[in-house]
Amino acid sequence: MQYTYNTKQAVFNVVWQQMKKQNFEQSSIQKKGANVCLYRGPDDRCCAVGALIPDNAYNAEWEGASYEALVNKPTVRELFNSDLDDFMRQMQWAHDSGIIPANMKARFERIADDNSLTVPE
């Protein structure tokens, strides 16, 4: 199968650029007093995984689904090899736990460092 994203660096580049574009602010809403992350959120924000899903493949019904449930959707699975699943979970964690933008940015920088990746300008 030909995947859209074949390497950690390719995934990281897309996600980093999207997070930078949204000033490392979460794609989330407040629901019953809790912060709920979204694959696609208000103000054109995305989470790490949501940034990789093309507009024509995105389905709003996926909101609230776990990464494990989402990645088994054929339109999502064809985006990246299952060898990248652990890396994708790291990326998702960096977004979901990065409530403060500076903390989110630092988490992504650490992922880059831990995986010997280059942070795009």
N, C-alpha and C positions, 0 to 999 in steps of 0.2 A: 504494500500500500504506500502511496505517496502522501506524506504528511505535509501540512502547511508549515509546521515548525519542527525542525529536526534536531535542534541543539538547544542546550540551556541558554547559550548566548542569544540565539534568535528569539526565544521566549522572553528573556530578560530585557532585551532592547525594546520590544513592543510594550511590555508592562511598564518599564521605567518611563518611557516617553509619555504614556497615558497618565501615570501617577504625577509626573512633573507638570503636565498640562493642567491637571486638577489641583495643583499645589499640594500634593500629597495629602489631600483631604479624602476621607472615606466616602465611598458610595454607600450611603445608609439613610435610614429614616428612623424617627422615634416612634415606637409602637408600644403602648401601655407602659410608658416610662423607661423603656429599654431601647438601646441602640441596636438596630437590625441592619446587618450588611446586605447589600443588593448586588447582583451581578451587573445590573444596569440601574442607575439611580437618577435622582434629580440633577439638573444642571450639567447634563452630559457626562456625569461621573460613572466610572466602572470600577469593579473590583479587579483583582489581578487576573482571574480567570475570565471575567466578562470582557476585559480588554482584548482578549484573543478571539472572541466570538464575532464573526462578521455580522453586520446588521441583518443581512438576508437569512442568516441561520438562527438568530436569536429568537427565543420564544418567552414571552412574559410569564407563562405558566411555570417556568423553571425557577422563578424566584422562591426562595425558601427551601429549595432542594439542596441537599448536601453535595459536596464535590463528588463523592463516590457515586451518587445517583446521577448527577449531571454528566460525568465523564463517560458513562455508559450509553448516552444518547448518541446514535450514529453520527449526527452532524457535529458533535463535539469531539467524539473519539477520533475522527479523521483529522483533527487539527494537530494533534501531537501523539507521538509514540507513547505507549504505556511505560516505557523506560523513564519517561519524564514525570511520572505521577508523583513521586516523592518530592521532586523539585517544585512541582506545581502546588503541592500542599504547603511547602515553605513559603512560596510566593503569596498564596492565599492567606496564610497566617500573618505575614508581614502587613498585609492590608487590614485584615479583620482585627488585629490587635493594635493597630496604629491609630488610636483615637486622636492623639496629638500629632499633627503633621510632621514635626521634627523627629518624633519617635518612629513614625512610619518610614521616613526617608532613611534614618539610621538603620532600620531593620533591613531595608532593601540593599543598602550599602554593605552591610555585614554579609548578606547572602551572596552578593557579588564577590566579596573578599574570600569567603569560605569556599566558593566554587571556582576561584581564579577567573572571574569574568571581568570584562571591561565595562565600566559605567559610561553610558553614552553621554555626550555633551548636551 
